[in-house]
Amino acid sequence: MAITKRHSLRIAAVGVISAASVVLAGTVASAATPAATGVSAAQTTAAKAGITAKPSVTSVKAWQLFRVTGTATGLKAGSKMVLQQKQGAKWVSLPAVTPLSSKGTYSLGVKLGLKGKNDLRIVSGSTASPVFNVTVH
């Protein structure tokens, strides 16, 4: 795909707007401290959801099975844990879904066919794990 000057400017503009949104969100978040809202620090910590994700391998052959395992905090047992792959500038949900166990863990079998470095993450609702990579040969 050829990247035109107009396309580059559009990407730069989106980046600037995104950065401004993050700065504004940080300002609003710091203004709404637990003390100002009447919420205790323990309640704030419990409300934050988080997901970890670790692939069993970092390099596979096309369509070779590997596993992604991890834990989640602040999510209900049975929550859908979905694998997403970065395709271009978009995160695309793949047909790899598993429920979160009552112990807050999950294990997901995965096969990828898109050759090269694949940026992946696990999401559940609006919570996402850090990005991890698996290279497909």
C-alpha positions as CSV (number, residue, x, y, z in Angstrom):
1,M,0.0,0.0,0.0
2,A,1.5,3.3,-1.0
3,I,1.4,6.0,1.7
4,T,0.6,9.3,0.2
5,K,1.4,12.7,1.8
6,R,-2.3,13.2,2.5
7,H,-2.5,9.8,4.3
8,S,0.6,10.7,6.3
9,L,-0.9,14.0,7.4
10,R,-4.1,12.2,8.4
11,I,-2.2,9.7,10.5
12,A,-0.2,12.6,12.1
13,A,-3.4,14.5,12.9
14,V,-5.0,11.4,14.5
15,G,-1.8,11.0,16.6
16,V,-1.9,14.6,17.8
17,I,-5.6,14.3,18.6
18,S,-5.0,11.0,20.5
19,A,-2.2,12.5,22.5
20,A,-4.3,15.5,23.4
21,S,-7.1,13.1,24.5
22,V,-4.7,11.2,26.7
23,V,-3.5,14.5,28.3
24,L,-7.0,15.7,28.9
25,A,-8.1,12.3,30.3
26,G,-5.1,12.4,32.7
27,T,-6.1,15.8,33.9
28,V,-9.7,14.8,34.5
29,A,-8.6,11.5,36.2
30,S,-6.3,13.4,38.6
31,A,-9.0,15.9,39.4
32,A,-11.3,13.0,40.4
33,T,-9.2,11.6,43.1
34,P,-10.7,9.0,45.5
35,A,-10.7,11.6,48.3
36,A,-12.6,14.1,46.1
37,T,-15.3,11.5,45.1
38,G,-15.7,9.9,48.5
39,V,-14.4,6.5,47.2
40,S,-11.7,4.8,49.3
41,A,-8.4,3.8,47.8
42,A,-9.2,0.1,48.3
43,Q,-12.4,0.5,46.3
44,T,-10.5,2.2,43.5
45,T,-7.9,-0.5,43.3
46,A,-10.6,-3.3,43.3
47,A,-12.4,-1.5,40.5
48,K,-9.4,-1.5,38.2
49,A,-9.4,-4.5,35.8
50,G,-6.3,-5.9,34.4
51,I,-5.3,-8.8,32.1
52,T,-2.0,-10.5,31.6
53,A,-1.1,-12.6,28.6
54,K,1.8,-14.9,27.8
55,P,2.3,-17.0,24.6
56,S,3.8,-20.5,25.0
57,V,6.1,-19.7,22.1
58,T,7.3,-16.5,20.3
59,S,7.8,-18.2,16.9
60,V,5.7,-20.8,15.0
61,K,5.0,-22.2,11.6
62,A,1.8,-21.1,9.9
63,W,-1.2,-22.8,11.4
64,Q,0.8,-24.4,14.2
65,L,-1.1,-24.6,17.5
66,F,0.3,-22.7,20.5
67,R,-1.3,-21.4,23.7
68,V,-1.8,-18.0,25.3
69,T,-2.3,-18.1,29.1
70,G,-2.8,-15.5,31.7
71,T,-4.8,-14.0,34.5
72,A,-7.3,-11.3,35.0
73,T,-8.2,-9.2,37.9
74,G,-11.4,-7.1,38.4
75,L,-13.3,-9.3,35.9
76,K,-16.2,-11.7,36.6
77,A,-15.7,-15.4,36.2
78,G,-17.1,-16.5,32.8
79,S,-16.1,-13.2,31.1
80,K,-15.1,-13.8,27.5
81,M,-11.4,-13.5,26.9
82,V,-10.9,-12.7,23.2
83,L,-7.7,-12.8,21.2
84,Q,-7.1,-9.7,19.0
85,Q,-4.6,-9.2,16.2
86,K,-3.4,-5.8,14.9
87,Q,-4.1,-5.7,11.2
88,G,-2.9,-2.4,9.8
89,A,-4.1,0.3,12.2
90,K,-7.0,-1.7,13.6
91,W,-7.4,-4.4,16.2
92,V,-9.4,-7.3,14.8
93,S,-11.0,-9.9,17.1
94,L,-10.1,-13.4,16.0
95,P,-12.3,-16.5,16.5
96,A,-10.3,-17.5,19.6
97,V,-12.4,-17.0,22.7
98,T,-12.4,-18.7,26.1
99,P,-14.2,-18.0,29.4
100,L,-12.3,-16.7,32.5
101,S,-12.2,-19.3,35.2
102,S,-13.4,-18.8,38.7
103,K,-9.8,-18.5,39.8
104,G,-9.2,-15.6,37.4
105,T,-7.1,-17.6,34.8
106,Y,-7.6,-18.5,31.2
107,S,-5.8,-20.7,28.6
108,L,-6.5,-20.3,24.9
109,G,-5.4,-22.5,21.9
110,V,-4.3,-20.4,18.9
111,K,-3.4,-21.0,15.3
112,L,-2.2,-18.1,13.1
113,G,-1.7,-18.0,9.4
114,L,-0.6,-14.4,8.8
115,K,3.1,-14.7,8.2
116,G,5.5,-12.3,9.8
117,K,5.5,-10.5,13.2
118,N,1.9,-10.6,14.7
119,D,1.0,-8.1,17.4
120,L,-1.6,-9.7,19.6
121,R,-3.5,-8.9,22.8
122,I,-6.3,-10.4,24.9
123,V,-9.4,-8.3,25.6
124,S,-12.4,-8.6,27.7
125,G,-14.9,-5.7,27.3
126,S,-12.9,-2.5,27.5
127,T,-9.9,-4.1,29.3
128,A,-6.9,-5.2,27.3
129,S,-3.6,-7.0,28.1
130,P,-0.3,-5.5,27.1
131,V,0.6,-6.3,23.4
132,F,2.7,-9.4,22.8
133,N,4.3,-10.7,19.6
134,V,4.4,-14.1,17.9
135,T,6.3,-14.5,14.6
136,V,4.8,-16.8,12.0
137,H,7.1,-18.5,9.5
